[in-house]
Amino acid sequence: MSAFIFEGFLSTPEVLEVFSEAAVVQAMMDFEAALAQAQADEGLMPAGCAQAIAGVCKADLYDVPALIAESGRAGSLAIPLVKKLTDTVALFDKPAAGYVHWGSTSQDVIDTAMVLVTRRALQLIDRDLTRLNADLLRLARAHAHSPVLARTLMQPAQVVTLGYKLVGWVAPLLRRQARLREAAPRALRLQLGGAVGTLSAMGPKGPAVARRMAEALQLPWSPLAWHTQRDEWVALGSEVGVLCGSLGKMARDLSLMAQGEIAELAEPAGGGRGGSSAMPHKRNPVSSMVALAAATRAPQRVAALLASMPQEHERGLGNWQAELAEWAGLFISAHGAVKALADAAQGLGVDEARMRTNIEALQGLVSAEAVSMLLASTMGKAAAHALMESLTRQALASGRHLRDVTLDAITRDAALAGLHDRLAPLFDIDRAAEPAARIALDQLETLDAEARRLQASPLPS
């Protein structure tokens, strides 16, 4: 059984197509066509030869699986591709065949092809990240005042609001989107250096050819080849890995809040989504599942990219090839995660009544810290903390509300009697949620502005 089946299951048809064999080969052909045209424009080959080369730079003219099979023996996909391209050009224009791939090297064509397909993958990620962020911001504003349990170390802690939690999800996603926008133009550059990066085969015309190619492919170019200087490229991959981690954080919280015993949130259902082969009642959080799978796999892929960076001299042996093998999978997983969570956020179910019920079921224990601080104003922090520990144990053992247990204790202690009227408001759920609501609303202004800024300047095509 092919691993591709399970890769596709965790991703999207769009990004799988971006990194498909045919798409990568076509990107390599685009490089060769642009190279020939740029060299013709600089007088390094007749215009007719460039036209002959460009005319057959179409992946669908070639047996792509055969090229890939040959690449294993050749040590590079570029070698059989250039040979087959040369043979094909020769069928129509023998002199033109002598100019195919002239002055370039295998890594030039492969790196640039990966830049071209990665640019398309980033556009998909950016598009769906914009959609996800917009829906999270919408939900955060709608539920800025909706009380929900905050949980620490997997246990109930205090009362916050759902808007506060959603702000905590969307803020890192907006930061990641901005960082990807910053990293992309530094990493997505034309690779054209020839054998050792000096463009020596093209003589003084080399830089002009590179500039023309960069313009044709809509890529920046720098005179220093990055054959073994992989810092900006790996930095982009690392940003994608951090994005997967941020998406995984959201997915972890969402899946926990969607558990049947909690039931505060629910992913969209219907149309066979999230069903079970054995249990008809189940509503599995499949979007969270996809994002968590991406977050699980991304660290290993990013680690492989980092490990591949110490490349030998002017051309790496094994490490560049390892980088290539990991690269596509990182982006394939990332888009699967972004798209899945964007779909979930669009139809996310929020049960405010259940959120309140879950708070009330804790018998007021989530107010223990606030009550302890009130008691400390009279009896000191240490004594108040010890008393509240005792009172919470009594509430749990008796099944009574902590408010009532505390009122009994205050009534019995003349020194605390003056606190009686100040106690009840501390158990008001909506009041307890106010600090979180204030933070959420304050942050929403900033996050909305950042989202608008990013929407106004999408990644270039």
Salt bridges, closest charged atoms under 4 A:
GLU7 OE2 - ARG297 NH1 2.90
GLU7 OE1 - ARG301 NH2 3.83
GLU14 OE1 - ARG127 NH2 2.91
GLU32 OE2 - HIS101 ND1 2.63
ASP41 OD2 - ARG212 NH1 3.83
GLU42 OE2 - ARG212 NE 2.51
ASP87 OD2 - LYS83 NZ 3.26
ASP108 OD1 - HIS227 NE2 2.72
ASP111 OD2 - ARG230 NH1 2.92
ASP126 OD1 - ARG181 NE 2.82
ASP128 OD2 - ARG127 NH2 2.95
ASP128 OD1 - ARG131 NH2 3.29
ASP128 OD2 - HIS335 NE2 2.74
ASP135 OD1 - ARG138 NH2 3.12
GLU232 OE1 - ARG186 NE 3.39
GLU239 OE1 - ARG176 NH2 3.19
GLU239 OE2 - ARG179 NH2 2.85
ASP253 OD2 - LYS249 NZ 2.65
GLU264 OE2 - ARG151 NH2 2.96
GLU267 OE1 - ARG273 NH2 3.54
GLU323 OE2 - ARG230 NH2 2.64
GLU326 OE1 - ARG301 NH1 3.11
ASP343 OD1 - ARG131 NH2 3.00
ASP343 OD2 - LYS339 NZ 3.06
GLU352 OE2 - HIS143 ND1 3.36
GLU389 OE2 - HIS385 NE2 3.40
ASP404 OD1 - ARG403 NE 3.48
ASP408 OD2 - ARG400 NH2 2.85
ASP421 OD1 - HIS420 ND1 3.47
ASP430 OD1 - ARG356 NH2 2.84
GLU445 OE2 - ARG141 NH2 3.53
ASP448 OD2 - ARG141 NH2 2.58
GLU450 OE2 - ARG453 NH2 2.82
